[in-house]
Amino acid sequence: MQELTPRQMKILERLFAAGFRPIAIPPYEKALCVRRGECAVVLAPVPNGGLQMLAPPVYLVDGNLSVKIRRAGKEVFVWKKKDLEATAERLRELDAFRQELSEILEMPSRQ
């Protein structure tokens, strides 16, 4: 990962204050990944010195990034051959994660 700008450091400080934590996720060990609870996202730098979501946040399955699919008539989070049912509670957790993360990433920096 490249060196962070002062603006990116301020964003990370706000994320940490909100309970987000860095995490190393194979094969993204060199990327900036954050998690809170069982949700995670890969972040990427943007030209203005900020950070953005590289892809939508996901639910972790065995500590790995999952994908949400429909299987046997219900939605599940899948990683390799393991899956978790996409329960209403998990979907609410993922939505709250995405919403708060978006708000923090979009906050103007106070420099």
BELFENUR-V287796 format. One line per field, one symbol per residue. ss: DSSP state (~ for helix, > for strand, _ for the rest). phi: phi as a letter, one per 30 degrees, with the letter a starting at -180 (. if undefined). burial: + if it has 9 or more other ideal C-beta (glycine too) atoms within 8 Angstrom, else -. A space follows every 10 residues. Layout:
# BELFENUR-V287796
ss = ???
phi = ???
burial = ???
This chain:
# BELFENUR-V287796
ss = _____~~~~~ ~~~~~~~___ >>________ _>>>>>__>> >>>>>_____ >>>____>>> >__>>_>>>> >__>>>>>>_ _>>>>__~~~ ~~~~~~~~~~ ~~~~~~____ _
phi = .ddddedddd ddeddddcjd bdbcbdcced cccbbaiccb accbdcedjc bbddadebdd bhibdcbcbc bhibdbcbbh ccbbdddedd ddddddeddd dedddcdddc c
burial = ------++++ ++-+++-+-+ ----+--+-- ++++++--++ +++++---++ +++---++++ +--+++-+-- +----++++- --++++---+ +-++--++-+ ++-++----- -
